[in-house]
Amino acid sequence: MARNSVSPVAKKGQRSRTLGRLIGYLFHESWRMAVMILAGIVGVALIVLAPKVLARGTDVLFSGILGSMLKNTMHLPDGTPMSTVVDMLKQNGQGNLATMLSSYNVEVGKGVDWNAFLQIILITVGIYVLGIIFRFIQNFTMARITTNVVYRMRNEIAEKIDRLPLSYFDRVPRGEVMSRTTNDVDNVQQSLQQMLSEFFFSIFQFIATVIMMLTISPMLTLIAMIVIPVLLLVISGILKLTQPQFVKQWDSTGKVNSHVEEMFSGHMVVRAYGQESRAEEDFDEYNKDLYKSSFFASFMSSLMNPLTSFAGNVSFIIVAVYGGLRVINGQLTLGDLQAFTQYSRQTTQPLGQLASMGSMLQSAIASSQRIFEFLDAEEEQQEDPLTPTLASRVAKSGGVQGHVEFDHVAFSYNDKNPLIQDLSIDAKPGETIAIVGPTGAGKTTLVNLLMRFYEINSGSIRLDGVKTNELTRQDLRSHFGMVLQDTWLFEGTIRDNLFYGVHDKSLRTEDRLLEAARATHVDEFVRRLPNGYDTIMSDDSSELSQGEKQLLTICRAYLSDPDILILDEATSSVDTRTEMKVQTAMNTLRTGRTAFVIAHRLSTIRDADKILVVNKGNIVEQGNHDELLAQNGVYANMYNSQFAGKSEDN
């Protein structure tokens, strides 16, 4: 067996665990489930009882017609005893007719008792109306159950996203995550809505119908059930064939969504490099896989209803022929035969519904399994919400100062490729620490470790003498302001985007907004917009340039008033003239704060208090700009390569 293959037993066990877990979500609504099941039982009992009551009406009607016929054909006086009629028929060689008539309560000359017949019809209608009412109660309760189940599932997914480490999203494509949290959840909801009430209704209906058939004729019931085992065997085979296809269907759906999301996000690059045809080919390949699995699963599932209809027709023919013979022989009344044929139809109908629900259940299990895999993904280490905050720990020493220390830190994304082995940094309060180095040297990794987006393997990182892993992540990150190279702006007004990092609503004043906007040169271009700070925008807003969006993120960090500032290529998307303005604003923002600046443009970090030259996760040089130039080492080579033939003033 291949290393990655999974045995059928393991797959079956996994499906069973997934089904059990999904059922656990349903029974979280225990009292509603009880109401739904009880309403279903009563509704089924009424609906199954109706044909038996209606059979009495058929017998009343048939008996009345026979009474009139006997009077007219045999010229008998009204009220002739039935025993006399039977004896006369037997003497005339009509023994079969005599036997059949002995099963009915016929009064010669009386005719149809229309009052009794109308009463039976009204009772039957009343039973069906009550059955519909209980079915309504069942369906209403079912809708509430499924909605609550999916509501709870979505809440767990949203909470799970907050607990997942950054490494999960680095490893799993965004489109795959979106597919599991949207398409798969929607499929579970639709599947539960379609099958939940019908599942219980079909089971109750089958059991109640078989009981009613046994009360009419056990032998006829046994004959009618001949086709059931064969039908169940065929259905079981179809379900085994469709289960893997449903799993493939939703896996393929995730791949299609991931590809579409990736191509849409990078459509400009795709077009710039002329890769439209390749993107289409990849999409066609994923789409064909989805088509094949979806077609096979849908086709095999569609066979359920024709097969159950065929089985129902075969059963009906057997019941009609054999039952008709029993009516002729006087062993069954015409009304009972009518009721029995209705019941025989009602035995295959729920089986067909259960078979169709089996296909829906397979699809729901496949989606549920993908959802539960997401919910079971390894989380960040849980923290005690009562952990003392940094502010409370350093209150006696004058509050948060912003003293950051890396003490012999080691870290690697995987065991095979160590990145940081023995790193020590001491950033004094108010210092600006610039981090430079070649691509892949580990500059951004230092920031990720400082913010606890990743956990270090050994050593310690301290903030004002307190180890960062002894603080909650939320408390730690509340002291940081971050501006990244990639801008992120949510759909909303510019004002809401700028105040995103300000949690205290009393600080969301117009004066603070304008002060920060003017300091970061945001006010200049926002004033030109039709609605100013109330302009609705998103990350794809075409009315703003990439540089203007970057300025908004800088202003957002300014407004958050952090103790420690992190600038990761914060000016990479702005022109040189705007960069000078932003640098002035950043200098104002950095005053009195510890700042970490990651930059490739060395001109932006010449005034840093300390410059760390990082390569392969280790600090190879450190000092201020002049000191590093004097060393004529790595930093000097990097600086000279950027400014060869230019004066520093340029």
C-alpha positions in Angstrom: 0.0 0.0 0.0 1.3 3.5 -0.8 2.5 5.6 2.0 -0.3 8.2 1.6 -3.1 5.9 0.8 -5.9 5.4 3.3 -7.6 2.1 3.8 -11.4 1.7 3.2 -11.7 0.9 6.9 -10.0 4.1 7.9 -12.1 6.1 5.5 -15.2 4.5 6.8 -14.1 5.2 10.4 -13.4 8.8 9.4 -16.8 9.2 7.8 -18.5 7.7 10.9 -16.6 10.1 13.2 -17.6 13.0 10.9 -21.2 11.9 10.9 -21.2 11.5 14.7 -19.8 15.0 15.1 -22.3 16.5 12.8 -25.1 14.8 14.7 -23.6 16.3 17.8 -24.2 19.7 16.4 -27.9 18.8 15.7 -28.5 17.5 19.2 -27.0 20.6 20.7 -30.6 21.8 19.8 -32.0 18.9 21.9 -35.4 20.3 22.8 -36.1 21.5 19.3 -35.1 18.0 18.0 -37.6 16.5 20.4 -40.3 18.8 19.2 -39.5 18.0 15.6 -39.4 14.3 16.1 -42.7 14.3 18.1 -44.4 16.5 15.5 -43.1 14.1 12.8 -44.5 11.0 14.6 -47.9 12.6 15.0 -48.0 13.9 11.5 -47.0 10.5 10.0 -49.5 8.7 12.2 -52.3 10.9 10.9 -51.3 10.6 7.3 -50.9 6.8 7.5 -54.3 6.5 9.2 -56.1 8.4 6.5 -56.1 5.6 3.8 -57.6 3.1 6.4 -60.4 5.6 7.2 -61.0 6.2 3.6 -61.2 2.4 3.0 -64.4 2.5 5.2 -65.9 5.0 2.8 -65.1 2.8 -0.1 -66.8 -0.1 1.6 -69.9 2.0 2.5 -70.1 3.1 -1.2 -69.6 -0.4 -2.6 -72.0 -2.0 -0.1 -74.7 0.5 -1.1 -74.2 -0.1 -4.8 -74.3 -3.9 -4.2 -77.6 -3.6 -2.2 -79.2 -1.7 -5.1 -77.8 -4.2 -7.7 -79.1 -7.2 -5.8 -82.6 -5.8 -5.5 -82.7 -5.0 -9.2 -81.0 -8.1 -10.6 -82.4 -10.8 -8.2 -85.8 -9.1 -7.6 -85.4 -9.4 -3.9 -87.6 -7.6 -1.4 -86.0 -4.9 0.7 -84.3 -6.1 3.9 -83.7 -9.6 2.6 -81.0 -11.2 5.0 -77.6 -11.5 3.5 -77.4 -15.2 4.5 -80.4 -15.8 2.2 -78.7 -14.0 -0.7 -75.5 -16.0 -0.2 -77.5 -19.3 -0.2 -79.3 -18.3 -3.3 -76.1 -17.4 -5.2 -74.5 -20.7 -4.2 -77.5 -22.7 -5.4 -77.2 -20.8 -8.8 -73.5 -21.8 -9.1 -72.2 -18.3 -8.2 -70.0 -19.5 -5.2 -67.2 -16.9 -5.8 -69.7 -14.0 -5.8 -71.4 -15.4 -2.7 -68.0 -15.6 -0.9 -67.1 -12.1 -1.9 -70.5 -10.7 -0.8 -70.2 -12.4 2.6 -67.3 -10.0 3.4 -69.6 -6.9 3.2 -72.4 -5.5 5.3 -74.9 -5.3 2.5 -78.6 -4.5 3.0 -80.8 -5.3 0.0 -82.6 -2.3 -1.3 -81.0 0.2 1.1 -78.6 1.9 -1.4 -75.6 4.1 -0.5 -75.7 5.7 3.0 -74.6 9.1 1.8 -74.6 10.6 5.3 -72.1 7.9 6.6 -70.0 8.3 3.4 -69.9 12.1 3.7 -69.0 11.8 7.4 -66.1 9.5 6.5 -64.9 11.9 3.8 -64.9 14.8 6.3 -63.0 12.8 8.9 -60.4 11.9 6.2 -60.0 15.5 5.2 -59.7 16.6 8.8 -57.0 14.0 9.4 -55.0 15.2 6.4 -55.4 18.9 7.5 -54.1 18.0 11.0 -51.2 16.0 9.4 -50.3 19.1 7.3 -50.3 21.3 10.5 -48.0 18.9 12.3 -45.8 18.7 9.2 -45.6 22.5 9.2 -44.5 22.4 12.9 -41.9 19.8 12.0 -40.5 21.8 9.1 -40.5 25.1 11.0 -38.6 23.5 13.8 -36.2 21.8 11.4 -35.5 25.2 9.7 -34.6 26.7 13.1 -32.4 23.8 14.0 -30.4 23.9 10.7 -30.0 27.7 10.9 -28.8 27.5 14.4 -26.4 24.7 13.6 -24.8 26.6 10.7 -24.8 29.8 12.8 -22.9 28.0 15.5 -20.5 26.5 12.9 -19.8 29.9 11.3 -19.1 31.4 14.7 -16.7 28.6 15.5 -14.9 29.1 12.2 -14.6 32.9 12.8 -13.2 32.2 16.3 -10.9 29.5 14.9 -9.4 32.0 12.4 -8.4 34.2 15.3 -6.7 31.3 17.0 -4.8 29.9 14.0 -1.1 30.8 13.7 0.2 32.8 10.8 2.0 29.7 9.6 -1.3 28.1 8.7 -2.2 30.8 6.3 1.3 30.8 4.9 0.8 27.1 4.2 -2.8 26.9 3.0 -4.0 28.9 0.0 -6.5 31.6 0.7 -9.0 30.2 -1.8 -8.9 26.8 -0.1 -9.7 28.5 3.3 -12.5 30.5 1.7 -14.0 27.4 0.1 -14.1 25.5 3.3 -15.5 28.4 5.3 -18.1 29.4 2.7 -19.0 26.8 0.0 -18.7 23.8 2.3 -20.7 25.5 5.1 -23.4 26.5 2.6 -23.5 22.9 1.3 -23.9 21.5 4.8 -26.8 24.0 5.4 -28.6 23.1 2.2 -28.1 19.4 2.7 -29.4 19.5 6.3 -32.4 21.6 5.3 -33.4 19.2 2.5 -32.9 16.0 4.3 -33.4 16.5 8.1 -37.2 16.6 8.3 -37.6 14.2 5.4 -35.3 11.7 7.1 -37.4 11.3 10.2 -40.6 11.6 8.2 -39.6 8.9 5.8 -38.5 6.5 8.6 -41.7 7.0 10.6 -43.8 6.7 7.4 -42.1 3.4 6.4 -42.5 1.9 9.9 -46.1 3.1 10.3 -47.1 2.0 6.8 -45.7 -1.5 7.3 -47.7 -1.8 10.6 -50.9 -0.7 8.9 -50.3 -3.2 6.0 -49.8 -6.0 8.6 -53.2 -5.1 10.2 -54.8 -5.6 6.8 -53.0 -8.7 5.5 -49.7 -10.2 6.8 -49.4 -12.5 3.8 -50.0 -9.6 1.3 -47.5 -7.5 3.3 -44.8 -10.3 3.0 -45.4 -10.5 -0.8 -45.2 -6.7 -1.2 -41.9 -6.6 0.7 -40.2 -9.0 -1.8 -38.7 -6.1 -3.8 -37.4 -4.2 -0.8 -34.2 -6.2 -0.1 -33.1 -6.1 -3.7 -33.8 -2.3 -3.8 -31.8 -1.7 -0.6 -28.9 -3.8 -2.0 -28.8 -1.7 -5.2 -29.0 1.6 -3.2 -26.2 0.6 -0.9 -24.0 -0.1 -3.9 -24.7 3.3 -5.5 -24.0 5.1 -2.2 -20.6 3.3 -2.0 -19.7 4.4 -5.5 -20.8 8.1 -5.0 -19.1 8.8 -1.6 -15.5 9.1 -3.1 -16.9 11.3 -5.9 -18.5 13.7 -3.4 -15.2 14.0 -1.6 -13.4 14.7 -4.9 -16.2 17.2 -5.9 -15.6 19.4 -2.9 -11.8 19.0 -3.0 -12.0 20.1 -6.6 -14.2 23.0 -5.7 -11.6 24.2 -3.3 -8.9 24.0 -6.0 -11.0 25.9 -8.5 -11.8 28.6 -5.9 -8.1 28.8 -4.9 -7.0 29.2 -8.5 -9.7 31.8 -9.4 -8.8 33.8 -6.2 -5.1 33.7 -7.1 -5.6 34.6 -10.7 -7.9 37.4 -9.8 -5.6 38.9 -7.2 -2.7 38.8 -9.7 -4.6 39.5 -12.9 -2.3 42.4 -13.8 0.8 40.3 -13.5 -0.9 37.5 -15.5 -1.7 39.9 -18.3 1.7 41.7 -18.1 3.5 38.4 -18.8 1.0 37.1 -21.3 0.0 34.1 -19.2 -3.7 34.3 -19.9 -3.7 31.1 -21.9 -1.8 29.2 -19.2 -4.1 30.4 -16.5 -7.1 29.3 -18.7 -5.4 25.9 -19.2 -4.9 25.4 -15.5 -8.5 26.5 -14.8 -9.8 24.1 -17.5 -7.8 21.2 -15.8 -9.2 22.0 -12.4 -12.7 22.6 -13.8 -12.6 19.2 -15.7 -11.8 17.4 -12.5 -14.7 19.2 -10.8 -16.9 18.4 -13.8 -16.1 14.7 -13.8 -16.6 14.2 -10.1 -19.7 16.3 -10.0 -21.2 14.5 -13.0 -20.6 11.0 -11.8 -21.9 11.8 -8.3 -25.0 13.6 -9.7 -25.7 10.9 -12.3 -25.4 8.0 -9.8 -27.6 9.9 -7.3 -30.2 10.6 -10.0 -30.7 6.8 -10.4 -32.3 6.6 -6.9 -35.8 7.9 -7.9 -36.2 5.8 -11.1 -35.1 2.7 -9.2 -37.5 3.2 -6.3 -40.3 4.1 -8.8 -39.6 0.8 -10.7 -39.6 -1.1 -7.4 -42.8 0.6 -6.4 -44.5 -0.3 -9.7 -43.4 -3.9 -9.4 -44.8 -4.1 -5.9 -48.0 -2.5 -7.0 -48.5 -5.0 -9.8 -47.9 -7.9 -7.4 -50.3 -6.4 -4.8 -53.0 -5.6 -7.4 -53.0 -9.2 -8.8 -52.7 -11.1 -5.6 -55.0 -8.7 -3.7 -57.6 -8.9 -6.4 -57.7 -12.6 -6.1 -58.2 -12.3 -2.4 -61.1 -9.8 -2.9 -62.8 -12.3 -5.3 -62.3 -15.1 -2.8 -63.8 -12.9 0.0 -60.6 -12.8 2.0 -60.3 -9.1 1.6 -62.7 -6.2 1.1 -62.4 -3.8 -1.8 -61.7 -0.9 0.6 -58.9 -2.8 2.3 -57.3 -3.6 -1.1 -57.6 0.1 -2.0 -55.9 1.1 1.3 -53.3 -1.6 0.9 -52.3 -0.5 -2.6 -51.9 3.1 -1.2 -49.7 1.7 1.6 -47.6 -0.3 -0.8 -46.9 2.9 -2.7 -46.0 4.6 0.6 -43.4 1.9 1.5 -41.3 2.5 -1.6 -41.7 6.3 -1.6 -39.9 6.8 1.8 -37.2 4.4 0.6 -36.7 6.5 -2.5 -36.5 9.7 -0.3 -34.0 8.0 2.0 -31.9 6.9 -1.0 -31.9 10.5 -2.3 -31.0 11.7 1.2 -28.2 9.2 1.3 -26.6 11.0 -1.6 -27.1 14.4 0.1 -25.7 13.0 3.3 -22.6 11.8 1.5 -22.1 15.3 0.1 -22.8 16.9 3.6 -20.3 14.5 5.2 -17.6 15.4 2.6 -18.1 19.1 3.3 -18.3 18.5 7.0 -15.1 16.6 7.0 -13.3 19.6 5.3 -14.8 22.0 7.8 -13.8 19.8 10.8 -10.3 19.5 9.4 -10.1 23.3 9.4 -11.6 23.5 13.0 -9.1 20.8 14.2 -6.1 22.6 12.7 -3.3 23.2 15.3 -3.9 26.4 17.1 -1.7 28.9 18.8 -1.0 28.1 22.4 -3.9 29.2 24.5 -3.4 32.0 27.0 -4.8 32.8 30.4 -7.0 35.9 29.9 -6.1 36.9 33.5 -2.4 37.2 32.7 -1.2 40.6 34.1 -0.7 43.2 31.4 2.6 44.8 30.5 1.3 48.2 31.7 0.5 46.8 35.2 3.9 45.1 35.4 5.9 48.2 34.6 3.6 50.8 36.3 6.0 51.3 39.2 8.9 52.1 36.8 7.0 54.8 35.0 4.9 52.9 32.4 5.8 51.3 29.1 9.2 52.6 27.8 9.7 50.5 24.7 12.9 48.7 25.7 13.2 45.7 23.4 15.8 42.9 23.9 16.5 39.8 21.8 18.5 37.4 24.0 20.2 34.5 22.2 17.1 33.9 20.0 17.0 30.9 17.7 14.2 30.2 15.2 13.5 28.2 12.1 10.4 27.7 9.9 11.3 24.0 9.7 13.8 21.8 11.4 15.8 21.1 8.2 16.6 24.8 7.5 17.6 26.8 10.6 17.3 30.5 10.0 18.2 32.4 13.2 20.6 30.6 15.4 22.0 33.0 18.1 20.6 36.5 17.8 20.9 39.2 20.4 19.6 42.8 20.0 19.3 45.6 22.5 17.0 48.4 21.4 16.9 51.2 24.0 13.7 53.2 24.6 13.2 55.9 21.9 15.9 54.4 19.6 15.3 53.9 15.9 16.7 50.5 14.8 17.1 50.0 11.1 17.3 46.4 9.7 18.9 46.0 6.3 20.1 43.1 4.3 19.6 41.0 1.2 16.2 39.5 0.3 15.6 36.4 2.4 18.0 37.4 5.1 15.4 37.3 7.8 14.5 40.9 8.3 10.8 40.5 8.3 11.2 37.4 10.4 12.6 39.5 13.2 9.4 41.6 13.2 7.2 38.4 13.1 9.0 37.1 16.2 8.7 40.4 18.0 5.0 40.5 17.4 4.6 36.8 18.2 3.2 35.9 14.9 5.7 33.0 15.2 7.1 31.5 18.4 10.8 31.4 18.9 12.6 28.0 19.4 14.9 29.1 22.1 16.2 32.2 23.9 13.9 35.1 24.9 12.5 38.4 23.7 11.8 40.9 26.4 9.8 44.1 26.3 10.7 46.4 29.2 12.3 43.4 30.9 9.1 41.2 30.6 9.4 38.2 28.3 6.9 38.5 25.5 5.7 34.9 25.9 4.6 35.8 29.4 2.2 38.4 27.9 -1.0 37.7 26.0 -0.6 38.3 22.3 -3.4 40.9 22.3 -1.8 42.8 25.1 1.7 42.6 23.5 0.4 43.7 20.0 -1.6 46.6 21.5 1.8 48.4 22.1 2.8 48.1 18.5 1.9 50.1 15.4 2.8 48.6 12.1 3.0 49.8 8.5 3.7 47.1 5.9 4.8 47.2 2.4 1.5 45.7 1.2 -1.4 48.1 2.0 -4.6 46.7 3.5 -7.7 48.8 3.5 -11.1 47.5 4.2 -14.4 48.5 2.5 -15.6 51.6 4.4 -15.0 55.3 4.8 -11.5 56.7 4.9 -12.3 58.0 8.4 -13.1 54.4 9.6 -9.9 53.1 8.0 -7.8 55.7 9.7 -9.4 55.1 13.1 -9.0 51.3 12.7 -6.2 51.1 15.3 -7.9 53.5 17.8 -9.9 51.4 20.2 -10.9 54.2 22.6 -13.9 55.9 21.0 -13.3 59.1 23.0 -10.0 59.5 21.1 -11.7 59.4 17.7 -12.0 63.1 17.4 -11.9 65.2 14.3 -9.0 67.3 15.6 -6.8 64.2 16.1 -7.7 63.0 12.7 -6.8 66.2 11.0 -3.6 66.6 13.0 -2.4 63.1 11.9 -3.6 63.5 8.3 -1.7 66.8 7.9 1.4 65.4 9.5 1.4 62.4 7.1 0.3 64.5 4.1 -3.0 62.6 3.8 -5.1 65.6 4.1 -3.7 67.0 0.9 -5.3 64.4 -1.4 -8.3 63.4 0.8 -9.6 67.0 0.6 -9.8 66.6 -3.2 -12.1 63.7 -3.0 -15.9 64.4 -3.5 -16.8 63.2 0.0 -13.5 63.8 1.8 -13.0 61.6 4.8 -16.4 60.0 4.2 -15.4 58.6 0.9 -16.2 54.9 0.7 -13.2 52.8 -0.4 -11.7 49.4 -0.5 -8.3 47.9 -1.3 -9.2 48.1 -5.0 -10.3 51.8 -4.9 -9.2 53.2 -8.3 -9.5 56.8 -7.2 -6.4 56.5 -5.0 -2.9 55.6 -6.1 -0.8 52.9 -4.4 1.3 55.6 -2.8 -1.8 57.4 -1.5 -3.0 54.1 0.0 0.4 53.7 1.6 0.1 57.1 3.2 -3.3 56.2 4.6 -1.7 53.2 6.4 1.0 55.4 7.7 -1.6 57.8 9.0 -3.5 54.9 10.6 -0.3 53.9 12.5 0.2 57.6 13.5 -3.3 57.7 15.0 -2.9 54.5 17.0 -0.2 56.3 19.0 1.9 53.1 19.6 4.7 52.6 22.1 6.8 50.8 19.5 6.6 51.4 15.7 7.4 48.9 13.0 7.9 50.1 9.5 8.4 47.3 7.0 9.3 49.0 3.7 6.7 51.6 4.5 7.8 54.0 1.8 8.5 51.5 -1.0 5.3 52.5 -2.9 5.7 56.3 -2.8 7.7 58.6 -5.0 10.9 60.3 -4.0 9.3 63.7 -3.3 6.5 62.1 -1.2 9.1 59.9 0.5 10.8 63.0 1.9 7.4 64.2 3.2 6.7 60.9 4.8 10.2 60.7 6.3 9.5 64.0 8.0 6.2 62.7 9.4 7.9 59.5 10.5 10.6 61.4 12.3 7.9 63.2 14.2 6.1 59.9 14.8 9.2 58.2 16.0 10.1 60.9 18.5 10.0 59.3 22.0 9.2 55.8 20.6 11.2 52.8 19.8 11.1 52.1 16.1 12.1 49.2 13.9 12.6 50.1 10.3 13.1 47.5 7.6 14.3 49.2 4.4 16.0 48.5 1.1 16.4 52.2 0.3 19.4 52.9 2.6 18.8 56.7 2.1 15.7 56.4 4.4 17.6 55.0 7.4 20.8 57.2 7.5 19.6 58.9 10.6 18.8 55.7 12.5 20.4 55.3 15.9 21.5 51.8 15.1 21.6 49.9 11.8 21.6 46.1 11.9 23.0 44.4 8.8 21.3 40.9 8.7 22.3 38.0 6.6 21.0 34.4 6.9 19.3 35.3 10.2 22.4 36.6 11.9 23.6 40.1 12.5 26.9 40.5 10.6 27.4 44.3 11.3 25.8 46.9 13.5 26.4 50.6 14.2 25.2 53.9 13.0 25.5 55.1 9.4 28.9 56.7 9.7 30.4 53.9 11.7 29.3 51.3 9.2 30.6 53.2 6.3 33.9 53.6 8.1 34.1 49.8 8.6 34.0 49.5 4.8 32.2 46.2 5.1 28.8 44.7 3.9 26.8 47.9 4.6 29.4 50.1 2.9 29.2 47.9 -0.2 25.4 47.9 -0.2 25.3 51.7 0.2 27.9 52.4 -2.4 26.1 50.1 -4.9 22.9 52.2 -4.5 24.6 55.6 -4.7 27.5 55.0 -7.1 28.0 58.1 -9.1 25.6 60.1 -6.9 26.1 62.4 -4.0 24.4 61.6 -0.7 22.4 64.8 -0.9 20.6 63.4 -3.9 
